[in-house]
Amino acid sequence: MSNSNLFAALRAAFPQDLDRVAIETDDGLKYSWRDLDRASAMVANLLDSLALPTASRVAVQVEKSVEALVLYLATLRAGHVFLPLNTAYQSAEIEYFIGNAEPAVVVCSPGQFGWVSKIAFTAGTRHVFTLGDDRTGSLLERASHMSDRHTPAARSDDDLAAILYTSGTTGRSKGAMLTHGNLRSNAEVLKTYWGWQPDDVLIHALPIFHVHGLFVALHGALINGSKMFWMSKFDPKLAIAKFSEATVFMGVPTLYTRMLAEPTLSKEQAAHMRLFISGSAPLLIETFNEWKERTGHTILERYGMSETAMLTSNPCTADARHGGATERRGGTVGFPLPGVELRVMGDDGKPVQPGEIGGIQVRGPNIFKGYWRMPEKTAEEFTADGFFKTGDVGRVDDRGYVNIVGRSKDLIISGGYNVYPAEIEGYINEMPGVVESAVIGVPHPDFGEVGVALLIAKPGAQVDAAQVLASLKSRLANFKIPKRCFVVNELPRNTMGKVQKNLLREEHKGLFA
């Protein structure tokens, strides 16, 4: 029987010459493919030596480093379940995750050992290691005594590979359980759909506690045997300088806006690049257009979630399923990926017509197994015929391109009418002097809920809030017009650049009380 362990698939894609450079860091260190193989074997042997129960959770909250990537590979290799935690989480959050996941092993930064180990030991975790971003820590010290040969643990497609906690903007965070089969199938589909080439080189500029950096970027390079330029922290000047040696860049919209602010960004500098991909948050059409003008490249937008990895993508080359379409359309997230079924459903539980808005549901080999220890919640989120309700609201146009309109929890029901914030934001973002906007719903005594718009003005621009509302009145139905508008200096964001509307709703909930 063949081994379905995801590590085995990634290891099989390593180049024949293991002494080639696999990773070059921003401070000039070079790691070969042999280094990755040997180091992951040693850490896997350390995990084996602890005699952990099968499929134990390994919870990891450390800064980005190549050694943190090695720990991820070693966890897969040893057949355990990787649980990455955002480095911004504080003690109350870590206490919840450790209490909920009951990890057998916790790995944290050396500076956090005092408080993290206290939480872990209190919760019954027996092994707590440290791992610094400077190749220090007890994990590496212990692993250095282990053999550098290791046979990957046998795993089936249905066995758990990782648990990713969702951000928990409504209620408690939920642990999305992803299997070896989920992650491998998605990596293989993306390798083909994004046309990965034998000589591709990836600039890895994302954190590795999230789907985008850990699964999409990392698996993409590894399953193609591609070299990576490894950025511990994003530096726009350095990223642009590396374009001449790389071919693929994946980023969140904020990274693109930061690079657009650099004078060194040009068509000449980007000439060697093959593909720019954006995700994790909506890309403003202004950023999409400006990037095309400055670099000659059209950004490829895609859509996915913690529970599903990638679901849709604009075409990289011609998509035969859609009449050979090649256009990457700004403001859309492209077509469902091969193997992914996507439908848009109305409130009546029936599919809507093309162009109409409804709830997005998906089915395919990449869809997660369910929420960790939440069988009722899992059952709630799946339909009788096995589609996962994403919680996203969108539409599919007559050409098959998917547009995400927003999250269902962001929907505003004002006087009985459905108001989609993304539609209003689209109009505000096109107004002169506006960089970006966010529309939220807040309680109202007469309408139940009304919209409030917050916007950021361009440097030096004077934007009049009253004028913004007046301008909207000439373009949208009256029930969609926000009742108030504020010009602000910034919008709260999470680490992946998404605007945290839950914080804005909390801040403005008393406006009409």
C-alpha positions as CSV (number, residue, x, y, z in Angstrom):
1,M,0.0,0.0,0.0
2,S,1.4,3.4,-0.9
3,N,1.8,6.0,1.9
4,S,-0.6,9.0,1.6
5,N,1.4,11.0,4.1
6,L,1.7,14.5,2.6
7,F,5.4,14.6,3.6
8,A,6.0,11.7,1.3
9,A,4.5,13.6,-1.7
10,L,6.5,16.7,-0.9
11,R,9.7,14.7,-0.4
12,A,9.2,12.8,-3.7
13,A,9.2,16.2,-5.5
14,F,12.7,17.2,-4.1
15,P,15.2,17.5,-7.0
16,Q,17.5,14.6,-7.7
17,D,20.5,16.7,-6.8
18,L,19.8,17.2,-3.1
19,D,22.8,19.6,-2.8
20,R,21.1,22.3,-4.8
21,V,19.9,25.3,-2.9
22,A,16.3,24.9,-1.6
23,I,16.1,28.1,0.5
24,E,18.1,31.3,0.6
25,T,17.2,33.6,3.5
26,D,17.2,37.4,3.7
27,D,20.4,37.3,5.7
28,G,22.2,35.2,3.2
29,L,22.0,31.7,4.7
30,K,21.5,28.9,2.2
31,Y,19.8,25.6,2.9
32,S,20.1,22.6,0.5
33,W,17.3,20.1,-0.1
34,R,19.5,17.6,1.8
35,D,19.5,20.0,4.8
36,L,15.7,20.0,4.8
37,D,15.6,16.2,4.5
38,R,18.1,15.6,7.3
39,A,16.8,18.3,9.6
40,S,13.2,17.2,9.3
41,A,14.3,13.6,9.9
42,M,16.1,14.6,13.1
43,V,13.1,16.5,14.5
44,A,10.8,13.7,13.5
45,N,13.0,11.2,15.3
46,L,12.9,13.5,18.4
47,L,9.0,13.4,18.2
48,D,9.2,9.6,17.8
49,S,11.4,9.4,20.9
50,L,8.7,11.0,23.1
51,A,6.4,8.0,22.5
52,L,3.4,10.2,21.8
53,P,-0.1,8.9,21.1
54,T,-0.9,8.5,17.4
55,A,-1.9,11.7,15.7
56,S,-0.9,13.9,18.6
57,R,-1.3,17.7,18.2
58,V,1.9,19.7,18.0
59,A,1.0,23.4,18.8
60,V,3.5,25.9,17.5
61,Q,3.8,29.6,18.2
62,V,7.2,30.8,17.0
63,E,8.6,33.5,14.7
64,K,9.1,32.7,11.0
65,S,12.3,30.8,10.3
66,V,13.4,27.9,8.1
67,E,13.7,25.8,11.3
68,A,10.0,26.5,11.9
69,L,9.3,25.1,8.4
70,V,11.5,22.1,9.3
71,L,9.3,21.5,12.4
72,Y,6.2,21.5,10.2
73,L,7.7,18.9,7.8
74,A,8.9,16.8,10.8
75,T,5.4,16.8,12.3
76,L,3.9,15.5,9.1
77,R,6.8,13.1,8.7
78,A,6.2,11.6,12.2
79,G,2.5,11.3,11.5
80,H,1.3,14.0,14.0
81,V,-1.0,17.0,13.5
82,F,0.4,20.4,13.1
83,L,-1.3,23.3,14.9
84,P,0.2,26.7,13.9
85,L,-0.7,29.7,16.1
86,N,-0.5,33.3,15.2
87,T,2.5,35.0,16.8
88,A,0.2,37.9,17.9
89,Y,-2.0,35.7,20.2
90,Q,-1.8,36.6,23.9
91,S,-2.2,34.4,27.0
92,A,-6.0,34.2,27.1
93,E,-6.1,33.1,23.5
94,I,-3.2,30.6,23.9
95,E,-4.9,29.2,27.1
96,Y,-8.1,28.6,25.0
97,F,-6.2,26.9,22.1
98,I,-4.1,24.6,24.3
99,G,-7.2,23.8,26.4
100,N,-9.3,23.0,23.3
101,A,-6.7,21.1,21.2
102,E,-4.9,19.3,24.1
103,P,-1.6,19.2,22.3
104,A,1.0,16.6,23.4
105,V,3.8,19.0,22.4
106,V,4.0,22.8,22.5
107,V,6.8,24.8,20.8
108,C,7.2,28.5,21.6
109,S,9.7,31.3,21.2
110,P,12.4,31.3,23.9
111,G,11.3,34.6,25.2
112,Q,7.7,33.3,25.8
113,F,8.7,30.1,27.5
114,G,7.8,31.3,31.1
115,W,4.1,32.0,30.5
116,V,3.5,29.5,27.7
117,S,4.9,26.6,29.5
118,K,2.9,27.4,32.6
119,I,-0.4,27.3,30.6
120,A,0.7,24.2,28.8
121,F,1.8,22.2,31.9
122,T,-1.4,23.3,33.7
123,A,-3.5,21.9,30.8
124,G,-1.7,18.6,30.9
125,T,0.8,19.0,28.0
126,R,3.9,17.1,28.9
127,H,6.5,18.5,26.4
128,V,7.3,22.2,25.9
129,F,10.2,23.1,23.6
130,T,11.6,26.5,22.5
131,L,12.6,27.5,19.0
132,G,14.1,30.9,18.2
133,D,14.3,32.6,14.8
134,D,18.1,32.6,15.1
135,R,18.5,28.7,15.1
136,T,18.5,28.5,18.9
137,G,16.2,26.7,21.4
138,S,15.7,23.4,23.2
139,L,14.0,21.8,20.2
140,L,17.1,22.0,18.0
141,E,19.4,21.1,20.9
142,R,17.5,17.9,21.6
143,A,17.1,17.1,17.9
144,S,20.8,17.4,17.2
145,H,21.4,14.1,19.0
146,M,19.0,12.2,16.7
147,S,19.6,10.2,13.6
148,D,19.2,12.1,10.3
149,R,17.4,9.1,8.7
150,H,13.7,8.6,9.2
151,T,10.9,6.6,7.4
152,P,7.7,8.7,7.1
153,A,4.8,7.4,9.2
154,A,2.1,5.6,7.2
155,R,-0.9,7.8,6.8
156,S,-4.1,7.6,4.8
157,D,-5.8,10.5,2.8
158,D,-8.4,10.8,5.6
159,D,-5.9,11.1,8.5
160,L,-5.5,14.6,10.0
161,A,-2.4,16.6,9.0
162,A,-3.2,20.0,10.5
163,I,-5.7,22.0,12.6
164,L,-6.1,25.7,11.8
165,Y,-8.0,27.8,14.2
166,T,-10.3,30.3,12.4
167,S,-10.0,33.9,13.6
168,G,-13.2,33.7,15.7
169,T,-14.8,37.1,14.7
170,T,-18.1,35.6,15.9
171,G,-17.8,33.6,19.1
172,R,-15.1,31.1,19.9
173,S,-12.4,30.2,17.4
174,K,-13.1,26.9,15.7
175,G,-10.3,24.4,14.8
176,A,-10.6,23.4,11.1
177,M,-9.4,19.8,10.6
178,L,-7.4,19.4,7.4
179,T,-6.4,15.9,6.2
180,H,-3.3,14.7,4.2
181,G,-5.7,14.2,1.3
182,N,-7.2,17.7,1.5
183,L,-3.8,19.4,1.4
184,R,-2.1,17.2,-1.1
185,S,-5.0,17.3,-3.6
186,N,-5.0,21.1,-3.4
187,A,-1.2,21.4,-3.9
188,E,-1.3,19.2,-6.9
189,V,-4.2,21.1,-8.5
190,L,-2.5,24.4,-8.0
191,K,0.8,23.1,-9.4
192,T,-1.0,22.4,-12.7
193,Y,-3.5,25.3,-12.7
194,W,-0.8,28.0,-12.0
195,G,1.6,26.4,-14.5
196,W,4.5,25.9,-12.1
197,Q,7.7,25.5,-14.2
198,P,10.8,23.4,-13.4
199,D,13.0,26.6,-13.0
200,D,10.4,28.6,-10.9
201,V,11.8,30.5,-7.9
202,L,9.3,31.7,-5.2
203,I,9.7,34.8,-3.1
204,H,8.2,33.6,0.3
205,A,7.1,36.8,2.0
206,L,4.2,35.6,4.1
207,P,3.8,34.3,7.7
208,I,3.6,30.5,8.0
209,F,0.8,30.3,10.6
210,H,-1.9,30.8,8.0
211,V,-3.2,28.9,4.9
212,H,-1.7,31.4,2.4
213,G,2.0,31.2,3.6
214,L,2.0,27.6,5.0
215,F,-0.1,25.7,2.5
216,V,-0.4,27.7,-0.7
217,A,3.1,29.2,-1.0
218,L,5.1,26.6,0.8
219,H,3.4,23.5,-0.7
220,G,3.5,25.2,-4.1
221,A,7.3,25.5,-4.0
222,L,8.0,22.2,-2.3
223,I,5.8,20.0,-4.5
224,N,7.5,21.6,-7.5
225,G,11.0,21.2,-6.1
226,S,11.4,25.0,-6.5
227,K,13.9,27.2,-4.7
228,M,12.6,29.9,-2.3
229,F,13.8,33.3,-1.3
230,W,12.8,33.3,2.4
231,M,11.8,36.7,3.9
232,S,11.5,36.5,7.7
233,K,9.7,39.9,7.6
234,F,8.4,41.6,4.5
235,D,10.7,44.3,3.1
236,P,9.3,45.9,-0.1
237,K,12.7,47.2,-1.3
238,L,14.3,43.7,-0.9
239,A,11.3,41.9,-2.5
240,I,11.5,44.2,-5.6
241,A,15.3,43.7,-5.7
242,K,14.8,39.9,-5.8
243,F,12.4,40.1,-8.8
244,S,15.4,39.8,-11.1
245,E,16.2,36.3,-9.7
246,A,12.7,35.0,-9.0
247,T,9.6,34.1,-11.0
248,V,6.7,33.8,-8.5
249,F,5.4,36.1,-5.8
250,M,2.5,35.5,-3.5
251,G,1.2,38.3,-1.3
252,V,-1.8,39.9,0.5
253,P,-3.0,43.3,-1.0
254,T,-1.1,45.3,1.7
255,L,2.2,43.9,0.3
256,Y,1.3,45.1,-3.2
257,T,0.4,48.6,-2.0
258,R,3.7,48.8,-0.1
259,M,5.7,47.8,-3.2
260,L,3.8,50.4,-5.3
261,A,5.1,53.1,-2.9
262,E,8.7,52.1,-3.9
263,P,10.3,54.1,-6.8
264,T,12.4,51.0,-7.8
265,L,9.3,49.2,-8.9
266,S,9.3,49.1,-12.8
267,K,8.6,47.0,-15.8
268,E,12.3,46.4,-16.2
269,Q,12.7,45.3,-12.6
270,A,9.7,42.9,-13.0
271,A,10.7,41.5,-16.4
272,H,12.1,38.2,-15.1
273,M,8.9,37.5,-13.0
274,R,6.3,35.1,-14.3
275,L,3.4,35.3,-11.9
276,F,2.0,37.6,-9.1
277,I,-0.7,36.1,-6.9
278,S,-2.9,38.0,-4.4
279,G,-5.3,36.7,-1.8
280,S,-6.4,36.6,1.9
281,A,-8.2,39.9,1.5
282,P,-10.0,41.8,-1.3
283,L,-7.6,43.5,-3.8
284,L,-8.7,47.1,-4.6
285,I,-9.3,47.6,-8.4
286,E,-7.1,50.7,-8.1
287,T,-4.2,48.5,-6.9
288,F,-4.9,45.9,-9.6
289,N,-4.7,48.6,-12.3
290,E,-1.8,50.5,-10.9
291,W,0.3,47.2,-10.6
292,K,-0.5,46.4,-14.3
293,E,0.6,49.9,-15.4
294,R,3.8,49.9,-13.3
295,T,5.0,46.4,-13.9
296,G,3.3,45.1,-17.1
297,H,2.0,42.1,-15.0
298,T,-1.7,41.3,-14.2
299,I,-2.1,40.1,-10.7
300,L,-3.9,36.8,-10.4
301,E,-6.5,36.9,-7.6
302,R,-7.8,33.7,-6.0
303,Y,-10.1,32.7,-3.1
304,G,-9.8,30.2,-0.3
305,M,-10.4,29.7,3.4
306,S,-8.9,27.9,6.4
307,E,-11.5,25.2,6.0
308,T,-10.9,24.5,2.3
309,A,-7.5,25.8,1.2
310,M,-7.9,27.2,-2.3
311,L,-11.3,27.1,-4.0
312,T,-11.2,29.4,-7.1
313,S,-8.5,31.2,-9.1
314,N,-8.3,33.6,-12.1
315,P,-6.7,31.7,-15.0
316,C,-2.9,31.6,-15.3
317,T,-3.1,30.3,-18.9
318,A,-6.1,29.3,-21.0
319,D,-8.8,27.5,-19.0
320,A,-10.3,24.9,-21.4
321,R,-13.3,24.5,-19.1
322,H,-14.4,28.1,-19.8
323,G,-13.9,28.4,-23.5
324,G,-10.1,28.9,-23.2
325,A,-10.6,32.1,-21.0
326,T,-7.3,33.7,-20.2
327,E,-8.4,37.0,-18.7
328,R,-7.6,37.8,-15.1
329,R,-10.5,40.0,-14.2
330,G,-9.9,42.6,-11.4
331,G,-12.6,42.4,-8.7
332,T,-13.2,38.7,-9.3
333,V,-11.6,35.6,-7.9
334,G,-11.9,33.7,-11.2
335,F,-13.2,30.2,-11.7
336,P,-13.7,27.2,-9.4
337,L,-10.5,25.1,-9.4
338,P,-10.6,21.7,-11.2
339,G,-12.3,19.3,-8.9
340,V,-14.1,22.0,-6.9
341,E,-17.9,22.3,-7.3
342,L,-19.2,25.7,-6.4
343,R,-22.8,26.9,-6.3
344,V,-24.6,30.1,-5.2
345,M,-27.8,29.5,-3.2
346,G,-30.7,31.8,-2.3
347,D,-32.4,32.1,1.0
348,D,-35.0,29.6,-0.3
349,G,-32.3,26.9,-0.5
350,K,-32.4,27.0,-4.3
351,P,-29.6,27.9,-6.8
352,V,-29.8,31.6,-7.9
353,Q,-29.6,32.8,-11.5
354,P,-26.2,33.9,-13.0
355,G,-25.4,37.4,-11.7
356,E,-27.7,37.1,-8.7
357,I,-26.3,37.2,-5.2
358,G,-26.5,34.3,-2.7
359,G,-24.6,32.2,-0.3
360,I,-21.5,30.3,-1.7
361,Q,-21.4,26.6,-1.1
362,V,-18.5,24.3,-2.1
363,R,-17.7,20.6,-2.4
364,G,-14.5,18.8,-3.4
365,P,-11.4,16.8,-2.2
366,N,-9.9,19.9,-0.6
367,I,-12.8,20.5,1.8
368,F,-12.0,20.0,5.5
369,K,-13.1,17.1,7.7
370,G,-15.0,19.3,10.1
371,Y,-14.4,21.4,13.2
372,W,-12.3,19.9,16.0
373,R,-14.5,18.5,18.8
374,M,-17.6,20.4,17.4
375,P,-19.8,17.8,15.8
376,E,-23.0,19.9,16.0
377,K,-21.2,22.9,14.5
378,T,-19.8,20.7,11.7
379,A,-23.2,19.2,10.9
380,E,-24.7,22.8,10.8
381,E,-22.1,23.9,8.2
382,F,-22.7,21.1,5.7
383,T,-25.8,20.6,3.5
384,A,-27.5,17.2,3.2
385,D,-25.7,16.6,-0.1
386,G,-22.2,17.4,1.3
387,F,-21.6,21.0,0.3
388,F,-19.8,23.2,2.8
389,K,-21.5,26.6,3.5
390,T,-18.6,29.0,3.3
391,G,-20.4,31.9,5.0
392,D,-19.3,34.1,2.0
393,V,-21.9,35.9,-0.2
394,G,-21.2,36.3,-3.9
395,R,-22.4,35.8,-7.4
396,V,-21.2,34.0,-10.6
397,D,-21.4,36.1,-13.8
398,D,-22.5,34.8,-17.1
399,R,-18.9,33.9,-18.0
400,G,-18.4,31.8,-14.9
401,Y,-16.2,34.3,-12.9
402,V,-16.9,34.3,-9.2
403,N,-17.3,37.6,-7.4
404,I,-17.2,37.7,-3.6
405,V,-19.6,40.3,-2.2
406,G,-18.8,39.8,1.5
407,R,-19.3,37.6,4.5
408,S,-22.9,36.7,5.4
409,K,-22.2,37.9,9.0
410,D,-21.3,41.4,7.4
411,L,-24.7,41.5,5.7
412,I,-26.8,44.4,6.9
413,I,-30.6,43.9,7.2
414,S,-32.0,47.4,7.2
415,G,-35.8,47.8,7.4
416,G,-36.2,44.3,6.1
417,Y,-33.9,44.8,3.1
418,N,-30.6,43.0,2.5
419,V,-27.7,45.5,2.1
420,Y,-24.3,44.1,1.0
421,P,-21.4,46.3,2.3
422,A,-19.1,45.3,-0.6
423,E,-21.4,46.9,-3.1
424,I,-21.4,50.2,-1.3
425,E,-17.7,50.1,-0.6
426,G,-17.1,49.6,-4.4
427,Y,-18.8,52.9,-5.1
428,I,-17.1,54.8,-2.3
429,N,-13.6,53.4,-3.3
430,E,-14.1,54.9,-6.8
431,M,-14.7,58.4,-5.5
432,P,-11.9,61.0,-5.9
433,G,-9.5,61.1,-2.9
434,V,-10.6,57.8,-1.3
435,V,-8.1,55.1,-0.7
436,E,-10.3,52.5,0.9
437,S,-13.6,52.2,2.8
438,A,-15.5,49.8,5.1
439,V,-19.2,49.7,5.6
440,I,-20.6,48.1,8.7
441,G,-24.1,47.5,10.2
442,V,-25.0,49.0,13.6
443,P,-28.2,48.7,15.7
444,H,-30.9,51.3,15.0
445,P,-34.2,51.8,16.9
446,D,-36.4,52.3,13.7
447,F,-34.7,50.1,11.0
448,G,-33.2,47.4,13.2
449,E,-29.8,48.0,11.6
450,V,-28.3,50.7,9.4
451,G,-25.0,51.1,7.6
452,V,-22.1,53.3,8.7
453,A,-19.3,54.1,6.3
454,L,-15.7,54.6,7.4
455,L,-13.1,55.7,4.8
456,I,-9.4,56.6,4.5
457,A,-8.5,59.6,2.4
458,K,-5.5,59.8,0.1
459,P,-2.6,61.8,1.6
460,G,-3.3,65.5,1.0
461,A,-6.8,64.9,-0.3
462,Q,-9.9,66.6,1.4
463,V,-12.8,64.2,1.4
464,D,-16.1,65.5,2.8
465,A,-18.2,62.8,4.5
466,A,-21.5,64.5,3.7
467,Q,-20.6,64.8,0.1
468,V,-19.8,61.1,0.0
469,L,-23.3,60.2,1.2
470,A,-24.8,62.7,-1.2
471,S,-22.9,61.2,-4.1
472,L,-24.1,57.7,-3.1
473,K,-27.8,58.9,-3.2
474,S,-27.6,59.5,-6.9
475,R,-26.3,56.0,-7.5
476,L,-27.9,53.6,-5.1
477,A,-31.4,52.8,-3.6
478,N,-32.1,54.8,-0.5
479,F,-32.2,51.8,1.8
480,K,-28.6,51.1,0.9
481,I,-27.3,54.5,1.8
482,P,-25.2,54.5,5.1
483,K,-26.8,56.8,7.8
484,R,-23.4,58.1,8.8
485,C,-19.9,58.5,7.3
486,F,-16.6,59.1,9.0
487,V,-13.1,59.9,7.5
488,V,-10.5,58.0,9.6
489,N,-6.7,57.6,9.6
490,E,-6.7,53.8,9.5
491,L,-8.9,50.7,9.6
492,P,-8.2,47.9,12.1
493,R,-6.7,44.8,10.3
494,N,-5.6,41.3,11.2
495,T,-2.2,40.0,10.3
496,M,-3.3,39.0,6.8
497,G,-4.5,42.5,6.0
498,K,-8.3,41.9,6.3
499,V,-10.3,44.7,7.8
500,Q,-11.7,43.6,11.2
501,K,-15.3,44.7,10.9
502,N,-16.2,43.1,14.2
503,L,-14.0,45.7,16.0
504,L,-15.6,48.5,14.0
505,R,-19.1,47.3,14.8
506,E,-18.2,47.1,18.5
507,E,-16.8,50.7,18.4
508,H,-19.8,52.2,16.7
509,K,-22.7,50.1,18.1
510,G,-24.0,52.9,20.3
511,L,-24.2,55.6,17.6
512,F,-28.0,55.5,17.4
513,A,-28.8,54.1,20.9
